[in-house]
Amino acid sequence: MPDRAAAIKAFLVGTAWADWAQHPLAGDASARRYLRLSSGSRTAVLMDAPPENGEDTQPFVQIASLLETHDFAAPRILAHDPVQGLLLLSDLGTIDYAQWLRHSPSDETTLYRTAADILLGLERVDPPAHLTRMTPDIGADMVRIVGTHYSHAPTDDLCDQVHHALATFAPDPTVLALRDFHAENLIWRADEIGHHRVGLLDFQDAFIAPAGYDLASLLRDARRDVSPGVAEEAITYFAARTQAKGPFRTSLACLGVQRNLRILGVFARLATQMGKPGYLDLMPRVWGHILHDLQDPALAELRHAVMDTVPAPTPETLAELTR
């Protein structure tokens, strides 16, 4: 493994940030890591994304530029070395939605309404043509990971039913989806106005999806329970304003099931192959989201396929994964 500390030092040498103190930040599910650089009250964030681990900083830079052009609060690029996989970013703030709401739970409706406004604003952004489009074919194929790493069962019928549900209720990928749009990736900036009240992070995997994909990510959060009344209010608000056609609630449920089936597989892989067992603790909540969305009567066939293929993440099932 190359010496990342030496690479970072060389990246910063000669810049205004060379002598700033460095503090590790909580990581995500990828091979990236983050450092907050500080000097007095001034701060910046360094993304360390080693190319030898399959990381690529260019997609982040491209989406950040697009978001900034459309007046969203994305980090500004202060310095960039794509060969070394190093990015220096403006610091959007230190308090994400989850942190804020732990101390101010009465603000939940305000925060989630503001996040819904961000997503409605993103519907007006023309997504880059080169991004992956989550067609029913792609969406169904994305679910196969749940069989490979979690259920260890054939997924052909499940994927067929996911494809059928997407083709029926969420067939048109037209909207820029940031993809990991949830409480820990949203910085609450209470003193700002408009779209700048929400700092956006972790959007390097953005793609083009049906309207509502990121709303499903927001409300069916793997790491945080959104109050049912707040979720209902956000759905009603969004449904009255979205460009999506057809029965929006069924479309949202369909997208939520597709997304969370994939997350079960991703979390199982992280726990069993990447030494991150903490993701097992999140899987019962993810399963609960799947069951909730499968209550939609229009998704009855998909529900049967899920129940036939994917076991509930009981303590016994989770213990068996790590044996």
Residue pairs with C-beta under 8 A, 6 or more apart in sequence:
1 50
1 52
2 50
2 52
4 48
4 50
7 84
7 86
8 22
8 35
8 46
8 48
8 86
9 18
10 84
11 79
11 81
11 84
11 86
11 88
12 18
12 79
12 88
15 79
15 88
17 37
17 39
17 44
17 78
17 79
17 88
19 39
20 37
20 38
20 39
20 42
20 44
21 37
21 38
21 39
22 35
22 36
22 37
22 46
23 35
23 36
23 37
23 38
24 33
24 34
24 35
25 33
25 34
25 35
25 36
25 45
26 34
27 33
27 34
28 180
28 202
29 266
29 270
29 276
29 279
30 49
30 55
31 49
31 50
31 53
31 54
31 55
32 47
32 48
32 49
32 55
33 48
34 45
34 46
34 47
34 48
35 45
35 46
35 48
36 43
36 44
36 45
36 46
36 91
37 43
37 44
37 45
37 46
37 88
43 91
44 78
44 88
44 89
44 90
44 91
45 75
45 88
45 89
45 90
45 91
46 86
46 87
46 88
46 89
47 57
47 60
47 86
47 87
47 88
47 89
48 85
48 86
49 55
49 56
49 57
49 60
49 85
49 86
49 87
50 85
51 83
51 84
51 85
55 85
56 82
56 85
56 204
57 80
57 82
57 85
57 86
57 87
57 204
58 82
59 204
59 205
59 206
60 87
60 203
60 204
61 77
61 80
61 82
61 87
62 128
63 74
63 178
63 203
63 204
63 206
64 74
64 75
64 76
64 77
64 89
64 203
65 77
66 125
66 128
66 176
67 73
67 74
67 125
67 200
67 203
68 74
68 76
70 121
70 124
70 125
71 194
71 195
71 196
72 118
72 121
72 122
72 195
72 196
72 200
73 92
73 187
73 189
73 192
73 195
73 196
73 197
73 198
73 199
73 200
74 199
74 200
74 203
75 89
75 90
75 91
75 92
75 199
75 201
76 89
76 90
77 87
77 88
77 89
78 88
78 89
78 90
79 86
79 87
79 88
80 86
80 87
80 88
81 87
92 187
92 189
92 199
92 200
92 201
93 187
93 188
93 189
93 199
94 187
95 187
95 188
96 183
96 184
96 185
96 186
96 187
96 188
97 111
97 115
97 183
97 184
97 186
97 187
97 188
97 224
98 183
98 184
98 223
98 224
100 107
100 111
100 188
100 190
101 107
101 108
101 111
101 183
101 224
108 226
108 227
108 230
109 230
109 233
111 186
111 188
112 218
112 219
112 226
112 230
112 231
112 233
112 234
113 233
113 234
113 237
114 197
114 198
115 181
115 186
115 198
115 218
115 234
116 215
116 218
116 234
116 237
116 238
117 195
118 195
118 198
118 200
119 181
119 214
119 215
119 218
119 238
120 238
120 241
120 242
121 195
122 175
122 176
122 177
122 178
122 214
123 175
123 211
123 242
123 243
125 176
127 175
127 176
127 206
127 208
131 176
131 206
131 207
131 208
132 138
132 207
132 208
133 173
133 207
133 208
133 209
134 142
134 173
134 177
134 207
134 208
134 209
134 210
134 213
135 166
135 171
135 173
136 162
136 163
136 164
136 166
136 167
136 170
136 171
137 163
139 162
139 163
139 166
139 170
139 258
140 159
140 160
140 162
140 163
140 166
140 258
141 159
142 258
142 262
143 155
143 158
143 159
143 162
143 258
143 261
143 262
143 265
144 155
144 159
144 265
145 262
145 265
145 266
145 269
146 155
146 158
146 261
146 262
146 264
146 265
146 268
146 309
146 310
147 153
147 154
147 155
147 158
147 265
147 309
148 265
148 269
149 265
149 266
149 268
149 269
149 272
149 273
150 264
150 265
150 267
150 268
150 310
150 321
151 309
151 310
151 311
153 309
153 310
154 309
155 309
157 305
157 308
157 309
158 261
158 305
158 306
158 308
158 309
158 310
160 305
161 301
161 302
161 304
161 305
161 306
162 257
162 258
162 261
162 302
162 305
164 301
164 302
165 254
165 257
165 258
165 299
165 301
165 302
166 210
166 254
166 255
166 258
168 254
168 298
169 246
169 247
169 250
169 251
169 254
169 298
170 210
170 212
170 251
170 254
170 255
171 210
172 210
172 245
173 207
173 208
173 209
173 210
174 208
174 210
174 211
174 243
175 208
175 209
175 210
175 211
175 213
175 243
176 206
176 208
177 206
177 207
177 208
177 209
177 213
177 214
177 217
178 200
178 202
178 203
178 206
178 214
179 203
179 205
179 206
179 207
179 209
179 213
179 214
179 217
180 202
180 203
180 205
180 217
181 214
181 217
181 218
182 217
182 218
182 221
182 222
182 223
182 224
183 218
183 221
183 223
183 224
184 223
184 224
185 200
185 201
185 202
186 198
186 199
186 200
186 201
187 198
187 199
187 200
187 201
188 197
188 198
188 199
189 196
189 197
189 198
189 199
190 197
209 255
210 244
210 251
210 255
211 242
211 243
211 244
211 251
212 238
212 242
212 244
212 248
212 251
212 252
212 255
213 255
213 259
215 234
215 235
215 238
215 252
216 252
216 255
216 256
216 259
217 259
218 226
218 234
219 226
219 231
219 234
219 235
219 256
220 256
220 259
220 260
220 289
220 292
220 293
222 260
222 263
222 267
222 282
222 285
222 286
222 289
223 282
223 285
225 285
235 248
235 249
235 252
238 248
239 248
239 249
242 248
244 251
247 298
249 296
250 296
250 298
250 299
252 293
253 293
253 294
253 295
253 296
253 299
254 293
254 296
254 299
254 302
256 289
256 290
256 292
256 293
257 290
257 293
257 294
257 299
257 302
257 306
260 286
260 287
260 289
260 290
260 293
261 290
261 306
261 310
263 286
264 283
264 286
264 287
264 290
264 310
264 313
267 279
267 280
267 282
267 283
267 286
268 279
268 283
268 321
270 276
270 279
271 277
271 278
271 279
271 280
271 321
271 322
272 321
272 322
277 322
280 313
280 318
280 321
280 322
283 313
283 318
284 313
286 313
287 312
287 313
290 306
290 310
293 299
294 302
294 303
294 306
311 317
